[in-house]
Amino acid sequence: MIKTILITGANRGIGLALTKLALTKKLRVEACCRDLENAIELKKLFDEYPDLNIIKMDVTSSKSILKAAKEFKNPIDILVCNAGINNGKGDIFSKEHNEKNLLDVMMVNVAGPFLTIRNLYDNLNQTDGSKVAIISSLMGSQTHMSSNAVIYRASKAAANNIMRTMSNQFINKNIVVSSYHPGWVRTDMGGKLADISPEESAKGLLHHFLKLKKEDTGKFFNYDGSILPL
Ligand SMILES: NC(=O)c1ccc[n+]([C@@H]2O[C@H](COP(=O)([O-])OP(=O)(O)OC[C@H]3O[C@@H](n4cnc5c(N)ncnc54)[C@H](OP(=O)(O)O)[C@@H]3O)[C@@H](O)[C@H]2O)c1
């Protein structure tokens, strides 16, 4: 039975919606965010759900992740690498695509899941098995044709690639590793015109996380559970 879910970037957007939904389903939530000052909504939830554990964790820093790991109360059954940024929405000539932004997006979207999973490996529930879900994007699929958000796309393609490599490494360890497109979601990142609400995205994602099985490892899913091309 699934008991504990850890969510990175849990203070807003899809991460916050996933946190709220998981709490209503009586899961224990390790809600991670890089700045506790920004955890206003999470702190409000704590009044209703005292089991909620709010933890400071920056996914770009092994030191921060290892410090957070000491605060987790239970083995992790589902690890959700959700934290992400998109700091360059234009084409290759966009001024947003400067060296600092390139480095930042690679650190959060690529190094982030890598460091989170590597440093929290010992916290995964290895007795009953565990599931790792990387929130990627359809924009990272090689089949998705467009000329915008060049480096964000590359970062999500790399996140999918990390998912594939880790799924192979853990194939005999009872750890399922998959990645997900959460839909085009009305968050700060997705914008007001996006297709679906964070709640709709979270509903589909959590439903699928809870059903993840061994055969799903190494696969890229839409939030509705359908398979997507890498
Ligand atoms: N929205 C969409 O349409 C869409 C589509 C495809 C994929 N996605 C992916 O879905 C995930 C969630 O996106 P969202 O729409 O919910 O975005 P969002 O509303 O912009 O929220 C992003 C979250 O990531 C956190 N974060 C950023 N850098 C971090 C770091 N270094 N350490 C820890 N947390 C960090 C943010 O924390 P702060 O509040 O501290 O900044 C925030 O909690 C991302 O991986 C995104 O790429 C979103």
The ligand as a MOL file (V3000), in Angstrom:
LIG
                    3D

  0  0  0     0  0            999 V3000
M  V30 BEGIN CTAB
M  V30 COUNTS 48 52 0 0 0
M  V30 BEGIN ATOM
M  V30 1 N 2.4350 24.3830 -16.6370 0
M  V30 2 C 2.5550 23.6730 -17.7710 0
M  V30 3 O 1.7850 23.8540 -18.7310 0
M  V30 4 C 3.6160 22.6190 -17.8830 0
M  V30 5 C 3.6630 21.8880 -19.0790 0
M  V30 6 C 4.6290 20.8910 -19.2020 0
M  V30 7 C 5.4890 20.6200 -18.1600 0
M  V30 8 N 5.4200 21.3610 -17.0090 0 CHG=1
M  V30 9 C 6.3550 21.0090 -15.9410 0
M  V30 10 O 5.6270 20.7890 -14.7390 0
M  V30 11 C 6.4440 21.1100 -13.5980 0
M  V30 12 C 5.6900 22.0810 -12.6810 0
M  V30 13 O 5.3910 23.2260 -13.4550 0
M  V30 14 P 4.3530 24.3510 -12.9770 0
M  V30 15 O 3.5670 24.7170 -14.1650 0
M  V30 16 O 3.6800 23.9560 -11.7130 0 CHG=-1
M  V30 17 O 5.3900 25.5480 -12.7060 0
M  V30 18 P 5.3780 26.7730 -11.6500 0
M  V30 19 O 3.9880 27.1150 -11.2880 0
M  V30 20 O 6.2520 27.7960 -12.2700 0
M  V30 21 O 6.0810 26.1120 -10.3540 0
M  V30 22 C 7.3970 25.6770 -10.4320 0
M  V30 23 C 7.7890 25.1020 -9.0910 0
M  V30 24 O 9.1570 24.6440 -9.1880 0
M  V30 25 C 9.8580 25.1980 -8.0790 0
M  V30 26 N 11.3020 25.3170 -8.3130 0
M  V30 27 C 11.9420 25.9960 -9.2890 0
M  V30 28 N 13.2730 25.8970 -9.1290 0
M  V30 29 C 13.4790 25.1220 -8.0150 0
M  V30 30 C 14.6170 24.6560 -7.3270 0
M  V30 31 N 15.8740 24.9890 -7.7200 0
M  V30 32 N 14.4480 23.8670 -6.2360 0
M  V30 33 C 13.2160 23.5430 -5.8140 0
M  V30 34 N 12.0840 23.9710 -6.4000 0
M  V30 35 C 12.2190 24.7560 -7.4950 0
M  V30 36 C 9.2130 26.5430 -7.8490 0
M  V30 37 O 9.5730 27.0620 -6.5800 0
M  V30 38 P 9.6050 28.6950 -6.2900 0
M  V30 39 O 8.1910 29.0740 -5.9570 0
M  V30 40 O 10.5490 28.8140 -5.1520 0
M  V30 41 O 10.0900 29.3520 -7.5460 0
M  V30 42 C 7.7470 26.1400 -7.9760 0
M  V30 43 O 7.3180 25.5140 -6.7880 0
M  V30 44 C 7.7310 21.6970 -14.1770 0
M  V30 45 O 8.7360 20.6950 -14.2000 0
M  V30 46 C 7.3430 22.1040 -15.5980 0
M  V30 47 O 8.4440 22.1300 -16.4760 0
M  V30 48 C 4.5000 22.3480 -16.8470 0
M  V30 END ATOM
M  V30 BEGIN BOND
M  V30 1 1 1 2
M  V30 2 2 2 3
M  V30 3 1 2 4
M  V30 4 1 4 5
M  V30 5 2 4 48
M  V30 6 2 5 6
M  V30 7 1 6 7
M  V30 8 2 7 8
M  V30 9 1 8 9
M  V30 10 1 8 48
M  V30 11 1 9 10
M  V30 12 1 9 46
M  V30 13 1 10 11
M  V30 14 1 11 12
M  V30 15 1 11 44
M  V30 16 1 12 13
M  V30 17 1 13 14
M  V30 18 2 14 15
M  V30 19 1 14 16
M  V30 20 1 14 17
M  V30 21 1 17 18
M  V30 22 2 18 19
M  V30 23 1 18 20
M  V30 24 1 18 21
M  V30 25 1 21 22
M  V30 26 1 22 23
M  V30 27 1 23 24
M  V30 28 1 23 42
M  V30 29 1 24 25
M  V30 30 1 25 26
M  V30 31 1 25 36
M  V30 32 1 26 27
M  V30 33 1 26 35
M  V30 34 2 27 28
M  V30 35 1 28 29
M  V30 36 1 29 30
M  V30 37 2 29 35
M  V30 38 1 30 31
M  V30 39 2 30 32
M  V30 40 1 32 33
M  V30 41 2 33 34
M  V30 42 1 34 35
M  V30 43 1 36 37
M  V30 44 1 36 42
M  V30 45 1 37 38
M  V30 46 2 38 39
M  V30 47 1 38 40
M  V30 48 1 38 41
M  V30 49 1 42 43
M  V30 50 1 44 45
M  V30 51 1 44 46
M  V30 52 1 46 47
M  V30 END BOND
M  V30 END CTAB
M  END
